Amino acid sequence: EKMGINLMAKALQECPDSGILWAEEIKTAPRATRRAKSLEALKRCDNDPHVICAVAGLFVDERKYPKARKWYNRAVTLDDKIGDVWAAYFAFELTHGEDEHQKDVTARCAGADP
């Protein structure tokens, strides 16, 4: 575990503006530090869809579903060609959304053709 933490720290030093790395850092951070990591990531790469998606996942963990939906929507609006973001959004809607939201995400994803 310590080796992974050191490797991620080194990766973030070498690529401080990598949204994919910051998103992974948010997801793998201990629960107590996730909010701080997400704030730091948003400062570094505010409009990165991977970071926005990871932050949406934090809101899901905190059961703040309307806020999570807004953040997932923001992520797919920023770049509608990232299939992983669409998959996370759709999985969220399947678990916590209504049929109307699920159909909307499906139609928008099909239109974007990620």
N, C-alpha and C positions, 0 to 999 in steps of 0.2 A: 504494500500500500504506500509506504513512504517513497519507494522508487517512482511510483506513478505520480505522486504529488511533486516530486523534484523534476520529473520529466515535463509535467505540465507547466511548472514555473519557468523552466528553461524555454519551452516552446512559446510561452506568452512574452518572454523577454525578447526573443528573436522575431516574433510576429505579433506585436502588441495591438495591431488593428484587425486581427483575424476574428471575424464573427463566429466562425465554426468552433474555434478553440475556446472563445469566451462562453459560447453556449454550452459546450461540454463541461467547462469549469463550473458553471452555474448548476448544471444537473448533478455533478458528482460531489459538490461541496457539502460539508456537513450542514444539516438543517439550520443550525444557529447562524451560519455565515452566508447562507444563500442570498438573503436580501442585500447584504453588503456587496457580495460578488456581482449581483445583478446591477446594482447602482454603478459600480465601477465599469462594468461591461457597457452599460448604456452611455456612460461618459466617453468611453473610448470609441465605440462604434454604434452611435445612436440609431441609425437607420438600417441596421443589418437585420434581415429577416430571420436569421438563425437565432440571434440574441433575443429579438422580439418574441419569437416562438418559445424560447426557453423561459422567458419571463411570464408568458401566458401559462406555461406549465406550473410555475410557482403559484399563480393565482388559483389554478385548479386544485393544487395541494392544500391551499388555504380555504377552499370551498367558496371562492369568490367567482362564481360562474359567469355572471354578466360581464365582469371586468376581463375575465379570461377570453370570453368571446370577442370582445373589442380588440384585444391584443392579437389574437389569432387572425382576425380580420385585417388588422393593420399589417401583419406579417405577409399575408398573401397579396395584399394590395401593393406593398413595396416591390415584391418580385413574385409574379404568379407562375414562374417556371420552375420553382423548387418543389419537387414532389414530396420530399420529407415533411415540409411545412404543411402542405395540403393533407397529407396522411395524418399528422398530429391533430390538425383542425377537425378532420372528419371523425377521427377516433373520439375526440372530445365531444362532438355533437352526438355520436352514437350512444355514448355513455350518459351524457348530462343534458342533451338537447331534445327538442321536440321534433316531430316528424317534419314540420315545415322548415326548420333550420337544416335538417339533414338533407332534404331535397335541394335547398338553396345551395349548400356547399357542394353537393354532387354536380349540380348544373354548372356552377361557376368553375369548378375544377375541370369538367369536361370541355367547357369553352376555352379555358386557358391552355389545355393540353400540355401539362408539364412534362 
